Amino acid sequence: MKNLFFPYLLANYPDPSRFEEILDLTLQYADTIEIGIPFTDPVADGPVIANAAARVLENGFSIDSLFHLLQEKNPRVPIALMSYANPILAYGRKEFLEASAQSGVRHLIVPDVPFEESMPWRALTKEVGLSWISFVSLLTREERLKKIAESAEGFLYLLALKGITGATIHGPEQIISQARKIRQHTTVPLVLGFGVKSVEDTEPFRENIDAFIVGSQIIECIDSNNLNDLEAFYRSFHAGGDKSRPYNDGPSGL
């Protein structure tokens, strides 16, 4: 079984030219790349990503600069764009979604739009050809979990923690139990994020999880100003697991 690797990058971090260099490197190792839009109040993000976002915003950030870069790169790897609702609404929701699709983005992640309020968003993403990514947490009750899983598209994001990104996973039992419940209601890939810091962290979950998102640890590698360290980190994930499993890029794939 091959577990997929979804590295998280923050747009234009640490600066636009370095970000482009890091994106080029990441494209060599990722199965999907999650790219975050920096925001002033990133409620789901821990201090590492929040501080990085503040730095990007202090230097001036334009969402259009990211769209232009993605259009130039035309990446072969699927891009999942993560943004809080406010930057999207400020840009213009329909305009943002259309620009995302035109830039080659495949998936949209908006962590502060709850499932119960997602239908207007979901309709617009479908209209432009994007998939809306839903979340399940360890506290999601079974009835709500069933509704979220049955409507899932693209992939389903399982939060490994009850808190913010960058914290530490404590014990695999609850995560595995929740993953098995999700499996009863959907066939879309199941992706684990929040708290995954090393390939060793993924070992208890490889039979129940399709892909792993890593964010804060990548930002810390970038802060070391040594792309060799970042590439070594990527290699550890790229080499992890059995590579015999084909990459699913079908209609409901990644």
C-alpha positions as CSV (number, residue, x, y, z in Angstrom):
1,M,0.0,0.0,0.0
2,K,1.4,3.4,-1.0
3,N,0.7,6.3,1.3
4,L,0.6,9.6,-0.6
5,F,2.5,12.7,0.6
6,F,0.7,16.1,0.7
7,P,3.2,18.8,1.7
8,Y,1.8,22.2,2.8
9,L,3.4,25.4,1.6
10,L,2.5,28.9,2.6
11,A,2.1,31.2,-0.5
12,N,5.1,33.5,-1.0
13,Y,6.9,32.2,2.1
14,P,9.6,33.2,3.0
15,D,9.6,35.6,0.0
16,P,8.3,35.3,-3.6
17,S,11.5,34.2,-5.2
18,R,12.3,31.6,-2.6
19,F,8.8,30.4,-2.6
20,E,9.0,29.7,-6.4
21,E,12.3,27.8,-5.8
22,I,10.7,25.8,-2.9
23,L,7.6,25.0,-5.0
24,D,9.8,23.7,-7.8
25,L,11.5,21.4,-5.4
26,T,8.2,20.3,-3.8
27,L,6.7,19.4,-7.2
28,Q,9.4,16.7,-7.5
29,Y,8.2,14.8,-4.4
30,A,4.6,15.6,-3.7
31,D,1.5,13.7,-4.7
32,T,-0.6,16.8,-4.1
33,I,0.5,20.2,-2.7
34,E,-1.6,22.1,-0.3
35,I,-0.9,25.9,-0.7
36,G,-2.1,28.2,2.1
37,I,-3.2,31.8,1.5
38,P,-1.8,33.9,4.4
39,F,-4.4,35.5,6.6
40,T,-4.3,37.8,9.7
41,D,-6.4,35.5,11.9
42,P,-5.5,31.8,11.0
43,V,-7.6,30.2,13.7
44,A,-6.8,26.6,12.7
45,D,-3.0,27.2,12.4
46,G,-0.4,26.9,15.1
47,P,2.2,29.5,15.9
48,V,4.7,28.3,13.3
49,I,2.3,28.8,10.3
50,A,0.7,31.9,11.9
51,N,4.0,33.6,12.3
52,A,5.0,32.8,8.8
53,A,1.7,34.2,7.5
54,A,2.3,37.4,9.4
55,R,5.7,37.7,7.8
56,V,4.3,37.3,4.3
57,L,1.5,39.8,4.9
58,E,4.0,42.4,6.4
59,N,6.0,42.1,3.1
60,G,2.9,42.6,1.0
61,F,0.9,39.8,-0.5
62,S,-1.3,39.6,-3.5
63,I,-3.5,36.6,-4.2
64,D,-3.1,37.3,-7.9
65,S,0.6,36.8,-7.6
66,L,0.0,33.2,-6.6
67,F,-2.5,32.7,-9.4
68,H,0.0,34.0,-11.9
69,L,2.7,31.8,-10.6
70,L,0.6,28.7,-10.8
71,Q,-0.5,29.6,-14.4
72,E,3.2,29.9,-15.3
73,K,4.1,26.6,-13.7
74,N,1.1,24.6,-14.9
75,P,2.0,21.9,-12.3
76,R,1.5,18.3,-13.1
77,V,0.8,17.7,-9.4
78,P,-2.7,18.5,-8.1
79,I,-2.9,21.7,-6.1
80,A,-5.2,22.1,-3.1
81,L,-5.7,25.7,-2.2
82,M,-6.3,26.5,1.4
83,S,-7.8,29.8,2.5
84,Y,-10.0,31.2,5.2
85,A,-13.3,32.6,4.1
86,N,-12.5,36.3,4.5
87,P,-9.8,36.6,1.9
88,I,-12.0,34.8,-0.6
89,L,-15.0,37.0,0.1
90,A,-12.8,40.1,-0.1
91,Y,-11.5,39.0,-3.5
92,G,-15.0,38.0,-4.6
93,R,-16.1,34.5,-4.1
94,K,-17.0,33.5,-7.6
95,E,-14.1,35.5,-9.0
96,F,-11.7,33.7,-6.6
97,L,-13.0,30.2,-7.6
98,E,-12.9,31.0,-11.3
99,A,-9.3,32.3,-11.0
100,S,-8.3,29.2,-8.9
101,A,-9.7,26.9,-11.6
102,Q,-8.0,28.8,-14.4
103,S,-4.7,28.5,-12.5
104,G,-5.0,24.7,-12.4
105,V,-6.1,24.4,-8.8
106,R,-8.0,21.1,-8.2
107,H,-9.3,21.4,-4.6
108,L,-10.5,24.1,-2.3
109,I,-10.0,23.9,1.5
110,V,-11.8,26.6,3.7
111,P,-11.5,25.5,7.3
112,D,-13.7,28.1,8.8
113,V,-16.8,27.3,6.7
114,P,-18.6,24.5,8.6
115,F,-20.2,21.6,6.8
116,E,-23.7,23.0,7.5
117,E,-22.9,26.3,5.8
118,S,-21.0,24.8,2.9
119,M,-23.7,24.2,0.3
120,P,-23.5,27.6,-1.5
121,W,-19.7,27.2,-1.6
122,R,-19.9,23.6,-2.8
123,A,-22.3,24.6,-5.6
124,L,-19.9,27.3,-6.9
125,T,-16.8,25.0,-6.7
126,K,-18.7,22.4,-8.7
127,E,-19.7,25.0,-11.2
128,V,-16.1,25.9,-12.0
129,G,-14.7,22.3,-11.7
130,L,-13.1,22.4,-8.2
131,S,-13.7,19.9,-5.5
132,W,-14.8,21.1,-2.0
133,I,-12.8,19.5,0.7
134,S,-14.6,18.6,3.9
135,F,-13.2,18.0,7.4
136,V,-13.9,15.3,10.0
137,S,-12.4,15.7,13.5
138,L,-11.9,13.2,16.3
139,L,-14.9,14.8,18.0
140,T,-17.3,14.5,15.0
141,R,-20.3,12.4,16.1
142,E,-21.3,9.5,13.9
143,E,-24.5,10.9,12.4
144,R,-22.7,14.1,11.3
145,L,-19.7,12.1,10.2
146,K,-21.9,10.0,8.0
147,K,-23.4,13.1,6.3
148,I,-20.0,14.6,5.7
149,A,-18.4,11.4,4.4
150,E,-21.3,10.6,2.0
151,S,-21.0,14.0,0.4
152,A,-17.2,14.1,0.3
153,E,-15.4,14.9,-2.9
154,G,-11.8,15.0,-3.9
155,F,-10.5,13.7,-0.6
156,L,-11.7,13.9,3.1
157,Y,-9.5,15.7,5.6
158,L,-9.3,13.9,9.0
159,L,-7.9,16.1,11.7
160,A,-5.4,14.2,13.9
161,L,-5.7,16.6,16.8
162,K,-8.4,18.4,18.8
163,G,-6.4,21.6,18.6
164,I,-4.3,23.5,16.1
165,T,-1.7,22.6,13.5
166,G,1.8,21.8,14.7
167,A,0.9,20.1,18.0
168,T,1.7,16.5,18.8
169,I,-0.4,13.4,18.1
170,H,-1.2,11.5,21.2
171,G,-2.0,7.8,20.7
172,P,-3.3,6.3,17.4
173,E,-6.4,4.5,18.7
174,Q,-8.9,7.3,18.3
175,I,-7.7,8.3,14.9
176,I,-7.8,4.7,13.6
177,S,-11.3,4.2,15.0
178,Q,-12.5,7.4,13.3
179,A,-10.9,6.4,10.0
180,R,-12.7,3.1,10.1
181,K,-16.0,4.8,10.7
182,I,-15.4,7.1,7.7
183,R,-14.5,4.2,5.5
184,Q,-18.1,2.8,5.9
185,H,-19.5,5.9,4.2
186,T,-17.2,7.0,1.4
187,T,-14.6,5.7,-1.1
188,V,-12.7,9.1,-1.5
189,P,-9.1,9.1,-0.3
190,L,-8.8,9.8,3.4
191,V,-6.1,12.3,4.3
192,L,-4.6,12.8,7.8
193,G,-3.3,16.2,8.8
194,F,-2.5,18.3,11.9
195,G,0.4,17.0,14.0
196,V,2.2,14.9,11.4
197,K,5.9,15.9,11.8
198,S,7.9,13.0,10.5
199,V,7.5,9.8,8.5
200,E,7.7,7.9,11.8
201,D,4.5,9.6,12.9
202,T,2.6,8.0,10.0
203,E,3.6,4.4,10.8
204,P,0.5,3.5,13.0
205,F,-1.9,4.8,10.4
206,R,-0.6,3.5,7.1
207,E,-3.2,0.7,6.8
208,N,-6.1,3.2,7.4
209,I,-5.0,6.4,5.9
210,D,-4.3,7.2,2.2
211,A,-2.3,10.3,2.5
212,F,-0.5,12.6,5.0
213,I,-0.4,16.4,5.1
214,V,2.7,17.9,6.7
215,G,2.8,21.7,7.3
216,S,4.5,23.2,10.3
217,Q,7.6,20.9,10.0
218,I,8.1,22.0,6.4
219,I,7.9,25.7,7.5
220,E,10.6,25.0,10.1
221,C,12.7,23.3,7.4
222,I,12.3,26.4,5.2
223,D,13.3,28.6,8.1
224,S,16.7,26.7,8.3
225,N,17.5,28.3,4.9
226,N,18.9,25.0,3.7
227,L,17.0,23.4,0.8
228,N,19.1,20.3,1.2
229,D,17.4,19.8,4.6
230,L,14.0,20.3,3.0
231,E,14.8,17.9,0.2
232,A,16.0,15.3,2.7
233,F,12.7,15.7,4.6
234,Y,10.8,15.2,1.4
235,R,12.8,12.1,0.5
236,S,11.9,10.5,3.8
237,F,8.2,10.7,2.9
238,H,8.7,9.9,-0.7
239,A,10.5,6.7,0.2
240,G,8.0,5.7,2.9
241,G,5.5,2.9,2.2
242,D,5.1,0.5,-0.7
243,K,5.3,2.2,-4.1
244,S,3.3,-0.5,-5.9
245,R,-0.1,1.2,-5.3
246,P,-1.1,3.2,-8.3
247,Y,-1.9,6.9,-8.0
248,N,-5.6,7.4,-8.2
249,D,-6.3,10.4,-10.5
250,G,-9.8,9.4,-11.6
251,P,-13.0,11.5,-11.3
252,S,-13.2,11.2,-7.5
253,G,-9.4,10.8,-7.1
254,L,-6.9,13.4,-6.1
